[in-house]
Amino acid sequence: ALESEEFVQRDCPLMLKCFNRLRLKTSDATGFVYNACGSGPVIMSNIFLANALILLAKMDIGCDVEEAEAVCEGKVYGFKPSSLITLIATVTGVLSSFLLPFLGALVDYTKYRHTVGVVSSTTLVVIQAIQIGTVESTWFPMAILQAINGFVYQVVSLCQYSYLPEVQRQVDAKTMTWYTSLFYIVQFGHQALFAVLILGIDLALDLNDVVLGHVNQAANVLITGGYYYLSWHFFTQKEAKNQLKPGDTIYTAGFKQVFRTAKGLYKYYPSTVFLYFVGVLFAESAINSFTTVSITYMNEVVQMSGRNIGILFLIVLVSTIPGSVFGNWLANMTNPLIALEINVVVYIATNFAGFLNITSPEDVMITFLFGVVWGFMLGWFYPLEKLVFSMIIPEGQESELAGFFLYCTQILSWLPPLVFTFMNEADINLSWGGVHLNAYLLAGLICFLFLPKWNICREIAKEENKMKHEVEMG
């Protein structure tokens, strides 16, 4: 049976037998960690490519990209070049919102989870390879491919995280706690190492931003392609997790499941899990959009080169480490919910201070300093967000609610980039475009503040799971 294969530790493929020591206790866990190793560089490569796309769009309409003080006032395909990256993020967000439930159904209700993972990972790497040819005559189709690839990345993540409940079942609690930390460490670590690699090549060869984009994509194809190949070698084939309910089809099951889950949470856990998910929906829309908005802001307002933007995000990544440590300490001193609420308040204040003080090309050093603070805040936010989630959900539905949680983090991801684009096109000061992210953070904070006290949230989570009981009874 396919299910029994998950406890068999596979050897590494082909000539990679030396990697046999770099395995975890089960094949699925090993596949997960290698997938995380490959996904980190994808995120960083998109940052370097985004800067190259903006530069090429400006060149296409005759803007002087060599002169730092030059103002680019033209439009391409009806939009300013500076709106390109936020438009790409908007398209990616819309695709994710509408298509992830269907692909989630393929993962849950069919035996093709592994196939969807292989196809999506291969598609991502192939598109990255095609984008090595990003030049002035091809930048627009490459931008379209980038919007598609952002969605494909979400599909890869969906397939990857669908194995997490099985990994949790395969190992003991202590091992799973270590694995959860390890998965984040290797992803952020490889993201940082990839940034160091590309910046090192840039410093050694003194490349322009377009050529840097080429080198960046080529390196990413080799590194991510290798890790993804290893990950899907180790991930095991699975039978369908669930059976379709009467009247459901594979095309509608995912959307109906999202609706049923939301309805059940509202009925049985309106003041805890449901309200928390609403808060996550808003807060994540701001946090997820931060990178996209920042790239555009730093390129247009601070006029940073690809090298400096890479350095900025490397600083952000490194700064997540002390942020995570501080968040853990604060959660122990208070509780995870209070620590999360404090984080969002400080994050709002940081955005106000950062975007209203970084206003010109002379503010590069200030930008790097705020990179430390922003990274600290991100490292503080993400572990606490997931910790609160894991501790307030009812027992017995961890797998289902993990998928619903992932969907909540993506469903509004298109809105902040779209609003930022409108503000940019209307010639509103981009400082306010960055500050407007605080509106979503504030909405999330209000939801978090209206949650019951932490001990009450925990008590409700430990009660009999009425939502699951109703589903089982039909």
C-alpha positions in Angstrom: 0.0 0.0 0.0 1.2 3.5 -0.7 0.5 4.6 2.9 3.0 2.1 4.3 5.8 3.6 2.2 5.9 6.7 4.4 7.8 4.8 7.2 10.5 3.5 4.8 13.6 5.7 4.7 14.6 5.9 1.0 18.2 6.2 -0.2 19.3 9.3 -2.1 19.0 9.0 -5.9 21.6 8.5 -8.5 25.1 9.8 -7.6 23.9 11.6 -4.5 24.4 8.7 -2.0 26.7 10.9 0.0 23.6 12.8 1.0 22.2 9.8 2.8 23.5 11.2 6.1 21.5 14.4 5.5 18.2 12.7 6.2 15.6 12.8 8.9 13.7 9.9 10.5 11.2 9.4 7.7 11.2 10.1 4.0 8.3 12.6 4.2 10.3 14.6 6.8 13.4 14.5 4.6 11.3 15.6 1.6 9.9 18.5 3.6 13.3 19.8 4.7 14.8 19.6 1.1 11.7 21.4 -0.2 12.2 24.2 2.3 15.9 24.4 1.2 14.7 24.9 -2.4 12.0 27.4 -1.6 14.2 29.9 0.3 16.3 30.8 -2.7 13.1 31.3 -4.9 11.9 34.1 -2.6 15.2 35.9 -2.7 15.7 35.4 -6.5 12.3 37.1 -7.0 13.6 40.2 -5.2 16.6 40.6 -7.6 14.5 39.8 -10.7 11.8 42.4 -9.6 14.4 45.2 -9.6 15.6 44.2 -13.1 12.0 44.1 -14.4 11.3 47.7 -13.2 14.6 48.9 -14.7 13.8 47.3 -18.1 10.3 48.7 -18.1 11.8 52.2 -17.6 14.3 51.6 -20.4 11.5 50.5 -22.7 9.9 54.0 -22.6 13.2 55.8 -22.9 13.8 56.7 -19.3 17.4 57.6 -18.3 18.2 54.7 -15.9 21.9 55.7 -15.6 21.1 59.1 -13.9 20.2 58.6 -10.3 18.2 61.9 -10.1 16.3 61.3 -13.4 12.5 61.3 -13.1 10.7 58.7 -15.2 7.3 60.1 -16.1 6.1 57.9 -19.0 3.8 54.9 -18.9 4.1 51.4 -20.3 1.0 49.4 -21.2 -1.0 52.1 -19.4 0.9 52.0 -16.1 4.0 53.5 -14.6 7.0 51.2 -14.6 7.1 51.6 -10.8 3.6 49.9 -10.6 4.9 46.7 -12.3 5.8 44.7 -9.3 2.7 45.5 -7.3 0.5 44.6 -10.3 2.3 41.3 -10.6 1.6 40.7 -6.9 -2.1 41.6 -7.4 -2.4 39.1 -10.3 -0.7 36.4 -8.2 -3.0 37.1 -5.3 -6.2 36.9 -7.4 -5.0 33.6 -8.9 -4.3 32.2 -5.5 -7.6 33.3 -4.1 -9.6 31.6 -6.8 -7.6 28.5 -7.7 -6.0 27.3 -4.4 -9.3 25.7 -3.2 -9.5 23.6 -6.4 -5.9 22.5 -6.2 -6.4 21.8 -2.5 -9.2 19.5 -3.4 -6.9 17.6 -5.8 -4.4 17.2 -2.9 -7.1 16.1 -0.4 -9.6 14.1 -2.5 -7.4 12.3 -5.0 -4.2 10.2 -5.0 -2.4 12.9 -7.1 -0.9 14.9 -4.3 2.6 13.8 -5.2 1.9 14.4 -8.9 0.6 17.9 -8.3 3.8 18.6 -6.3 6.1 17.4 -9.0 4.4 19.2 -11.8 4.2 22.5 -9.9 7.8 22.3 -8.7 9.0 21.5 -12.3 6.9 24.3 -13.7 8.4 26.8 -11.3 11.9 25.8 -12.1 11.2 25.9 -15.9 9.8 29.4 -15.7 12.8 30.5 -13.6 15.0 29.1 -16.4 13.1 30.9 -19.1 13.4 34.1 -17.2 17.2 34.0 -17.6 16.4 35.6 -21.0 14.9 38.7 -19.4 16.0 41.6 -21.5 14.5 44.8 -22.9 12.6 43.1 -25.7 11.2 40.3 -23.5 10.6 41.9 -20.1 6.8 42.1 -20.5 6.1 38.4 -21.2 8.7 37.7 -18.4 6.6 39.8 -16.0 3.5 37.8 -17.0 5.4 34.6 -16.2 6.4 36.1 -12.9 2.8 36.6 -11.9 2.0 33.0 -12.9 5.1 31.7 -11.0 4.1 33.5 -7.8 0.9 31.4 -7.9 2.8 28.3 -8.8 5.0 28.8 -5.8 1.8 28.8 -3.6 0.8 25.5 -5.1 4.3 24.0 -4.3 3.8 25.3 -0.7 0.3 23.8 -0.6 1.6 20.4 -1.6 4.6 20.6 0.8 2.5 21.5 3.8 0.0 18.8 3.1 2.6 16.4 4.2 3.1 18.1 7.6 0.2 16.2 9.4 1.7 12.9 8.3 5.2 13.9 9.5 3.6 14.8 12.8 2.0 11.4 13.0 5.2 9.6 12.0 7.5 11.0 14.8 7.1 11.8 18.5 6.2 15.2 19.9 9.8 16.1 20.9 11.1 15.3 17.4 8.3 17.2 15.8 9.1 20.3 17.8 12.7 20.2 16.6 11.6 19.5 13.0 9.2 22.5 13.0 12.1 24.8 14.0 14.5 23.1 11.5 12.1 23.6 8.6 12.1 27.4 9.3 15.9 27.5 9.9 16.8 25.8 6.6 14.4 27.9 4.6 15.5 31.3 6.0 19.1 30.1 6.1 19.1 29.1 2.4 17.4 32.4 1.5 20.1 34.3 3.3 22.9 32.1 1.8 21.5 32.6 -1.7 21.5 36.4 -1.1 25.2 36.2 0.0 26.1 34.2 -3.1 24.4 36.6 -5.5 25.8 39.7 -3.8 29.2 38.1 -3.7 29.1 37.5 -7.5 27.8 41.0 -8.0 30.6 42.6 -5.9 33.3 40.5 -7.6 32.1 41.2 -11.2 30.4 44.6 -10.7 27.3 43.6 -12.7 24.5 45.9 -13.8 21.0 45.1 -12.4 19.8 43.4 -15.6 22.8 41.0 -15.8 22.6 40.5 -12.1 19.0 39.3 -12.8 20.3 36.8 -15.3 22.9 35.4 -13.0 20.4 35.3 -10.2 17.9 33.2 -12.2 20.5 30.8 -13.5 21.8 30.2 -9.9 18.3 29.7 -8.7 17.5 27.1 -11.3 20.5 25.0 -10.4 20.0 25.3 -6.6 16.2 25.2 -6.3 16.0 22.6 -9.1 18.4 20.3 -7.3 16.6 20.6 -4.0 13.2 20.2 -5.4 14.3 17.0 -7.2 15.6 15.6 -3.9 12.4 16.6 -2.1 10.0 14.9 -4.4 12.2 11.8 -4.5 11.7 11.5 -0.8 8.1 12.6 -0.5 6.0 9.4 -0.7 3.0 8.7 -2.8 -0.3 9.1 -0.9 -3.8 7.8 -1.3 -6.7 10.3 -1.0 -7.0 11.9 2.4 -10.8 12.3 2.2 -13.7 11.1 0.2 -16.0 13.4 -1.8 -19.3 14.1 -0.1 -22.5 13.3 -2.0 -23.2 16.0 -4.6 -19.6 17.3 -4.6 -17.3 17.3 -7.5 -13.5 17.7 -7.6 -14.1 21.2 -9.1 -16.4 22.4 -6.2 -15.3 20.3 -3.2 -12.5 22.7 -2.2 -14.7 25.8 -2.3 -17.5 24.0 -0.4 -15.0 22.8 2.2 -13.7 26.3 2.8 -17.3 27.5 3.2 -18.2 24.6 5.6 -15.1 25.2 7.7 -15.8 28.9 8.0 -19.5 28.2 8.8 -18.5 25.7 11.5 -16.0 28.0 13.1 -18.5 30.8 13.1 -21.1 28.6 14.7 -19.0 26.9 17.4 -15.9 29.1 17.9 -17.0 32.6 16.9 -15.1 34.4 19.6 -11.9 32.4 19.4 -10.8 30.5 16.3 -13.1 32.3 13.8 -12.2 35.8 15.0 -8.5 34.9 15.1 -8.7 33.7 11.4 -10.3 37.0 10.5 -7.5 38.8 12.2 -4.9 36.7 10.4 -6.6 37.4 7.1 -6.1 41.1 7.5 -2.7 41.0 9.2 -1.2 38.6 6.7 -2.4 40.7 3.8 -0.1 43.5 5.1 2.8 41.3 6.1 2.8 39.3 2.8 2.6 42.6 0.8 5.5 44.2 2.7 8.2 42.7 0.4 6.4 43.7 -2.8 5.7 47.3 -1.6 9.2 47.7 -0.2 10.9 46.7 -3.5 8.8 49.3 -5.4 9.3 51.9 -2.7 13.1 51.4 -2.4 13.5 51.4 -6.2 11.3 54.5 -6.8 11.8 56.7 -3.7 15.3 55.7 -2.4 16.5 54.7 -6.0 18.4 51.7 -4.6 20.3 49.5 -7.0 19.7 45.8 -7.1 22.8 45.3 -5.0 21.6 47.6 -2.2 18.1 46.1 -2.3 19.7 42.6 -1.9 21.8 43.9 1.0 18.6 45.4 2.6 16.7 42.1 2.5 19.7 40.2 3.7 19.7 42.5 6.7 16.0 41.9 7.1 16.6 38.1 7.0 19.4 38.1 9.6 17.4 40.4 11.9 14.5 37.8 12.0 16.7 35.6 14.3 16.8 37.9 17.3 13.2 38.8 16.6 12.2 35.2 17.0 14.2 34.8 20.2 12.6 38.0 21.6 9.1 36.9 20.6 9.6 33.5 22.4 10.9 35.3 25.5 8.0 37.8 25.6 5.4 35.0 25.0 6.9 33.1 28.1 6.9 36.3 30.1 3.2 37.1 29.2 1.4 34.8 26.9 1.5 34.2 23.1 -1.6 36.3 22.4 -0.4 39.3 24.3 3.1 39.0 22.7 1.4 38.9 19.2 -0.8 42.0 20.0 2.3 43.9 21.1 4.1 42.9 17.9 1.3 44.3 15.7 1.2 47.6 17.7 5.0 48.0 17.4 4.9 47.0 13.7 2.3 49.7 13.0 4.6 52.3 14.7 7.6 51.1 12.8 5.8 51.4 9.5 4.8 55.0 10.3 8.4 55.9 11.3 10.0 54.1 8.4 7.9 55.1 5.5 7.6 58.8 6.7 11.3 59.2 7.3 12.7 57.3 4.3 11.8 59.9 1.6 14.9 60.4 -0.7 18.0 58.8 -2.1 20.0 60.3 0.7 18.2 58.0 3.2 20.0 54.8 2.2 21.7 54.3 5.6 18.4 55.0 7.4 16.8 52.4 5.2 19.4 49.8 6.3 18.7 50.7 9.9 15.0 50.2 9.5 15.7 46.9 7.7 17.0 45.7 11.1 13.8 46.8 12.8 11.5 45.4 10.1 13.4 42.1 10.1 13.2 41.9 13.9 9.4 42.5 13.7 8.9 39.8 11.1 10.9 37.3 13.1 8.8 38.2 16.1 5.5 37.9 14.2 5.5 34.6 12.3 6.3 32.1 15.0 3.8 33.7 17.4 1.1 33.8 14.8 1.5 30.0 14.2 1.9 29.3 17.9 -1.4 31.0 18.8 -3.1 29.1 16.0 -1.8 25.8 17.1 -2.9 26.4 20.7 -6.4 27.7 20.2 -7.8 25.3 17.6 -10.0 22.4 18.7 -8.3 18.9 18.9 -8.9 16.5 16.0 -9.0 19.0 13.1 -5.4 20.1 13.0 -5.0 19.0 9.3 -8.2 20.6 8.0 -7.6 23.9 9.9 -4.0 24.0 8.8 -5.2 24.1 5.2 -7.8 26.7 6.0 -5.2 28.8 7.8 -3.0 28.7 4.7 -5.9 29.9 2.6 -6.6 32.7 5.1 -3.1 34.0 4.7 -3.5 34.3 0.9 -7.2 35.3 0.3 -6.6 39.1 0.7 -3.0 39.1 -0.5 -4.0 40.9 -3.7 -5.6 43.9 -2.0 -2.7 45.9 -0.5 -0.6 45.8 -3.7 -3.7 46.8 -5.7 -4.4 49.8 -3.5 -0.7 50.7 -3.5 -0.8 50.6 -7.3 -3.8 52.9 -7.4 -2.0 55.4 -5.1 1.1 55.3 -7.2 -0.9 55.9 -10.4 -2.7 58.8 -8.8 0.6 60.4 -7.8 -0.1 60.1 -4.1 3.1 60.3 -2.0 4.4 56.7 -1.8 5.2 57.2 1.8 1.5 57.0 2.4 1.4 54.0 0.1 3.7 52.2 2.5 1.9 53.6 5.6 -1.5 52.3 4.2 -0.4 48.8 5.1 -1.1 49.8 8.7 -4.9 49.8 7.9 -4.8 46.0 7.5 -2.6 45.6 10.5 -5.0 47.7 12.6 -8.0 45.6 11.5 -6.1 42.4 12.5 -5.1 44.0 15.8 -8.7 44.8 16.6 -9.7 41.2 16.0 -6.9 40.0 18.2 -7.8 42.4 21.0 -11.4 41.2 21.0 -10.4 37.6 21.6 -11.1 36.3 25.1 -8.3 36.1 27.6 -5.6 33.6 26.8 -6.6 31.1 29.5 -10.2 31.1 28.3 -9.1 30.5 24.7 -7.1 27.5 25.9 -10.0 26.1 27.9 -12.3 26.4 24.9 -9.8 24.6 22.7 -9.6 21.7 25.2 -13.4 21.2 25.3 -15.2 18.5 23.2 -14.9 19.3 19.5 -18.5 19.9 18.6 -17.7 21.1 15.1 -16.0 17.8 14.2 -18.8 15.8 15.9 -21.4 17.6 13.7 -19.4 16.8 10.6 -19.0 13.2 11.5 -22.8 12.9 12.2 -23.5 14.3 8.7 
